[in-house]
Amino acid sequence: MFVARTIAGYRVCTLEQSKDELQPLAKSGELMCPVCHEEVRYWSQTDSVRPHFKHKSKENCLDDKYGENETIEHQNGKYLLYKHLKELYPKSQVELEYRVKETEQRSDVIVIHPNGEKWAIEFQCSPISKDVWSKRNNLYKSAGIKAFWMLGISVLHRNKEKKSPLENAIYQDNQRVFYLDTITKKVILHERFLYKFNGFNFDVSPDVFITSNLSAVLIQPEKGPGAIRELQSQESPLTLWIQELNDFYEQQEEKFRNHLTGYVESKHAEEELAKQQEQEKVKQKKAAQKAYFQNLMDRRGNLLKNLTDEESELFRALTKKYQLTPESFPGLFLLTVEGQEHIETPSQLWQLWLYDQLFETTRDSRIPWDTIERNFVNNMLKRVFRAQILGKQFAIPLHYYKFKINKIGLIEFLGDLKELVHPLDFLIHNHKENILLQMHWEGVWEDISGGGIVDQWDSHYRRKSPYHINLKKYLLKNE
């Protein structure tokens, strides 16, 4: 605290009197707290903190919140406001830490005018509830004192995302909030701008922040604390501040008017942009489909590419067994599946081989998967297949491939863990339709015309769609 009293009842202040004058009084025990009347000492040991008084023992102090727990920001803010108000009202009594007898409050700064009117200036840095603020504010009103609340810049920084109950309470009471930066000695005004149009209020900008010097915050006797009044000087900070605020309001009003009159054009522009973006997406999708189609055509043009001699021999044997030509080679043996990077052998061989294993080892019974994995490993040992055997990672794409051909209709669920692998008795004898069917299974192309190659495949394997597991046959059998 900056204020103490002598034993004789005189008021002393660290901001008005020197260390040489106050320190001897404190050492001799002649200074006491104005509230609890306990002895205080003079404190001025650091450059960052202004000289102030501290209780020797504050156990009996009834007004602890104005004691040693006070922050440096609060001390500096009180000092700046005190100094500023003394300059503004040299004929008035301006005092720090003034005790209001009627309400038992202690205002940070009090201004008592020659006509007896009193203004309480509160610099609030610590968070308090709306109820506490209302109680303190109403106490001042009940005593006929006009209260002006200014918040520390720390409050603004602490509540960037959402205003605190204290800020909202002050805002609702005065439609503006002042923040004081004690370091830069700048004041930030937060004010709301409501634009009136056709009898309605539009909240154009709920967060208008204007920064100016502390000297712009003047107090007009007719309106009370916080009121802004014009000065004669055109270069005063207040005049510039008001002009800045008016300019901002005019800009916001023009902006809002343009928004109302140009809404249709803006909406049309948004729709046109969305249409162009959609067209670009379709264009890119078609380009990707075309590139993928060409890639598959190149692969089908040389199915023996990247196969070792051993792999080529097995591939020829299997294509001969199922009477497959390059044109009729099903796209279901060129599918992309998860984990296929664990098998170095090209997919046209290992997928064809896996189908052959499933078809030959299944006869209305559960697929012996362990047997298939052992056969795959044996082929690896014979150098027929190339894959990562560590951790059986080669089994990952095998399982995913089986799941995929189940979805497209080659494997049918019969119930009781029984599955049926259909024979390859629906072959397409041209590259294009085989590629389109494969692209459909992989979700790259959709047959929207109906009656095409996709419907023919589904009809042949008694499927309603390539992604629908058909249980109808099983259910009919067991009725």
N, C-alpha and C positions, 0 to 999 in steps of 0.2 A: 504494500500500500504506500501511497505517496504522502498521505496526510496523517498527522499525529497531533496530540494536544499536550500542552505543558501542564504541570501540576496546578499552575495558576489559572488554567482554562483557556490559554491562548492557542489559536490554531497555527500550526507550522506545516510547511510543504517542501518536499525535497526538490521540487521543480522551481520553487521561487526563492529558496534560501540556500546558501552555500554550505559545503561540507564543514568548513571551518566554524561556521555558526552553529550547525546542528549536532555535529559529532560530540563536542564537549557536553552538550545538554543530555545526549543519550547516555554517555559514560557516567554522568553524575546521577542517572536515574530519574531525571526530571521530565522525560517524555513517556506518554502512555497512549494506548489504543483508544480512539474515540468511542469504540463500541463496548469493549469489556473492561476498559480502564486498567488493563494490565500493562506492565512496563514493556517498552519496545526498544530495539537497538537500531542504530543507523547502519545501513548496508550499502557499500559502494566498492566492492572488491573486484568486479569484472567490468571490462569495457563494453561488453555486449548488452549488459543489463543496466538500466537507468538506476540511479541512487533511490533507495526506498527504505521503508521501515519494516522490521520483522519482529514478531513477538519473541520474547525470550522463552516463554512457555505459553502456548495458545490453548491449553486444555480448557480454560474457562471462557474462551471467546465465543460469543453467541452469533457471530457473523463470519464464520470460518471461510465462506466462499470468496470473501474479499481479502483473504490473507495470502499466505505464502504459496498456495496452489495456483496463483494467477500466472498465466503464460506470458512470455516476453511479447508476443503479438498483442495481447490485451493491454499490457503496460504501455507499449509504444502507441497503440491506437488511442488510448485515453489521453496520452500526452499530445498527440497531433490534434485531436479534436478540441482539447482544452486551449491549446495555443491558437488554433484557427478561430475559435469563438471569441477569445479575448480580443483578437484583432478586429473581428467583425463588429463587436459590440463593446467598445471601450467605455461607454457610460453605464453599462450594466455590470452586475456582480456575477462573475464567472468563477465557479469553484469546482475543484476535483473532489470526488468521493464525498458528496454532500449527503448528510443524513436528513431524510424527510421525516419529521416528527409525527406527522399525521398518519403515515402508513408504515412507519418503522422500516422504510426502504433506504437503500444507500445508492444513489445514482452515480454513474461514472463521472458525469459532468452536469452541473446545474447552471442554468442562466436565469438570473433574477433581474427583471427589468425595473427601471425607476417607477413604473406604474404598478408594480407588485406582481405582474404576470410572471409565472415560472415555467421554464421548459426543462424537462429531464432528457438528457442525451445518454442513451445506453449503447455501448459498443459490445456486442455479444459475439463471442468466439466459441464457447463451449456449447455442445448440443443440449438443448432443453426441449421439453415437450410443448405441444400447442397449449395444453391446459395451464402449464406453469407460466408461459408467456402471457396468455390471456389474463390470468390472475394478476400478474405484476402490472400489465398495461391498464387494466381496469382500476387497480388501486391508485395509479397516478391520476386517472380521470376523476375518481371519487374525491380526490384532494384538490381538484381544479388545476392540475398540472398537465401541460401538453407534453406528451412523450414522443420522442423521435428515436427509432431503432436503426442502428447501422451494424451490419454483420462484417466479421473478418473475412478476408479473402480465402482463408482456410476452409470456411464453411462452403464456399462455392466450389472449391477444388474437391472437397470431401464428398459432395453430392452431385457429381457431374451428370450421372445417368438419370437421377430422379431427385426432385426437390424434397428437402426435409420437411417435416410437419411445421417446424418453426418458420421456414421460408414461405411456405404456403399460407400460414396464418398472417404473417406480415403483409404478404402480397394481397390477400383478400381484403385486408383492412385498409390498405393504402394504394393498391393497384401498381405498386412499384417496390423494388427492394434495392437498397444501396449496399455495396460491398467496398470495404476500404482495404487497400493493399498498403500495409505500413512500411514496406520496404521501398516501393516506388513512389509512395505518397499519391497514388492515383485512386480515383473512385470509379466503380463500375455501376452503372444504373441498369437494372433489369426491368423492362416495362413491356406490357402487352399492347398490341395494336389490333383493335377491332374495326373492321371495315363495314359500314352500314350500307345495305343495298336492298331496296324494295321492302323496307321495314324489318329486315333480318340483319343480325350481327354475324359477320364471318371472322373467325379467328385466323387472320392471314398469317401472322407470325407470332407464335406464342413465346418466342425467345429472342427479344430485341435487347442486345447488350451494347451500351454506349460507354466508352471510357473517357474520362476527363480528369482534370486536376481537382484536388480537394476544394479549391477556392470556388468551383462551380456550384457547390452545394450550399446555397444560401437559404436563409430562413426569413420568411416574410411574416411580420407580426399579424397581419390580417388573416392569414391562412394557416399559420402554425408551422411546426417543424416539417422540414422536407419539401416545402413549397418552393418552386423555382420562380424567380422574378427577373424581369429584364433589367439590364444595366445600361447606362447611357453610353458607355464606351463600346464601340463596335468591335473592338479587338479583345474584349474580355473573354476568358475561358467559358463563361456561362453562355454568352451570345453565340460563340462557335458551337457549343454543345447543342443548344436549342436548334440552331440551323442544321446541324448534322442530323438531329432527330427528325426534324421536319422534312428534310430531303429524303430520309429513309422512308418516312410514311408516304410521301408522294410517289416514290418508286414502287412501294408495295401496292399502293392503290392502282397505279397504272398497270402493274403486272397482273393484279387480280381482275381488272376490267378486261384486259386483253384475254385472260384465261376464259372469262365468261363468253365473250363475243367470238372467240376462236375455238370453242370447244368442238364444234362439228368438224372443222378442218383438221384439228389435232387428232380426233378420233379416226377420221378417214385416213390420215397419214399413218396412224398406228396399224390400221387394218391393211393398208397397202404394203407396209413394211413386213407385216406378218405373212402376207400372201407371197411376197418376193422371197422371204426366208424359206417358206414351205416349198416354193418352186425350186429353190437352190438345193434344198434337202433331197427332193425327188431327182434332180439332175445328178447330184453326187451319188445317190443310191443306184441310179441306172448305170453310171460310169463304173461304180464298184462291181455291179453285177456283170457288166460287159467284160471287165478285166478278169473277174473270177471265171467266167465262162471260157474265156480264151486260155486261161491257165489250165483248166480241166481238159480242154481240147488238146493242148500240147502234151499233157500227161498221157492221155489216151492214145496219142499218136505214137508213143514208144513206151509200151508197158514194161519192157525189159530193161529200161534205163535204170541205172544205179543198183541192179541186182548182181550178186556174185554168181559165179558159175554154178555153185550148188543151189542157190536160190532160183536161178533161171531154170534149172532142170526140174525142180519141184513145181515151179509155176506152170511150165509147159504141161506137166503131167496132170495138174488139177484142171487147167483150162480144157484139156482134151477130154478129161473125165466128164465135165459138165457141158462139153460141146460149146465152148465160149470162143467167140472171135473178137478182134479189137472193136468191131462195131457193136456187138451184142454184149460186151463186157459190162456187167451191171455197175451202176454208180454206187451201189451199197457196199462195194469193196474198195472204194476210194474215199470213204467218209473220214472227216476230222473228228477225233475223239479226245477226251481229256487224258493226259498222261502219255500220249503217243510218242513223246520225245524219248521215253525210256526204251523204245524199240527202234533200232537203227534200220532194220529191214523195212523196205517200202511197204506201205499199207496194202497195196493191191495183192501182195503175196500173203502176209500174215492174216489179213481179214478173210481172204478166200480160204485159207487153211483152217481158220477157226470155224467158219461156217461148215466146212467139210467135217471137222471133228464133231461139231454139234449134231449134224445131220446123221452121221454114221453111228454115233454112240447113243442116240436117243430113239426109243421106240415106245411111245406112250408112257414114259417114266421120267423120273427126275434126272437132269443132266449130271453126269459124273464129273464134276468140275475138277476134282483132284487129279483124275486121270488125264484130263486135258492139259493141266499145268505140267504134269510129269512128261507128257509127250512133247510139250513146247521146250522144256529143259533138255530133253534128249536131242532134239533137233539143234539146240544151241551147242551141245557138246559135239555134234557131228558137223558143226560149222554151217549148218543149213540156215539157222537164224542168228541174227546179231541183236543182242539186247543186254540190258543191265540186270544181271542176276542177283546182285547184292540187295538183300532186303526184299527180294521177290517183287521189285518195282515193275517188272515186265507184266505182272498180273493186273496192274491198275488199268491199262488201256484195254486188256482182254475183257474185263468185267464191264467197262463202260461201253465197249462195242456190242456185247451181248444185250445190254440194256437198250441200245439204240435200235438194233434189228428187231427187238421185241416190239418197240413202238411203231416200226414201219410195217409190221405184219408177218415177218418170217417166223417168229416164235409165238405160239399161242398157249395161253394158260388154260389148263384143263381142270384145275382144282386138285386138292389133296397133294399139293406140291408137285403135280405132274405138268409137264410141258411138252408141246409138240413142235418140232422144227419142220416147216413146210419145205417141199422140194422146190428147186429153181425151175418151175415149169411155166414161168411168164417172162420171156426174154424179149427185149426190144432191140431191133436190128438196125439202129442208126445212132450216131454219136449225139446228135442234138437232143433227142428225147431222153436219152440216158442221163445226159448232163442236167437237163431241166429237172428231172425227177430227183437227182442227187441234191441239186440246189434247193429244191422244195423241202427235202428232209432236213437240210442244214439251216433252214430258215432264211435263206438268201433270196429266194424267189417264191412267189405265190401264184398259183393258177386260179385266176378269178373268172375265167371264161366258162368253166364247167364242162364236163364231158371229155376232158383232155386226158393226158397220160396219167395224171395223178388219180383221177376217178377210176380209170381202167385198172390201175394197180390195186386200189382199195377194193374195188368190186371183185377182182379175181381172188383176193385173199380174205374176202368177206369182212372187210373193215369199213366202218362208217367214216373214219378219218385215220390218217397215219399216226395220230396221237391218242387214239382211243383203244384201250385194251378190251377186246371183244369177249364178253362173258356169256353172250346170248346162247352160243352153241352148247356150252357146258350146262347152263340152266335148263335148256330144253331137254337135254339128255336125262336130267335127273328129276324131271317133273313126275 
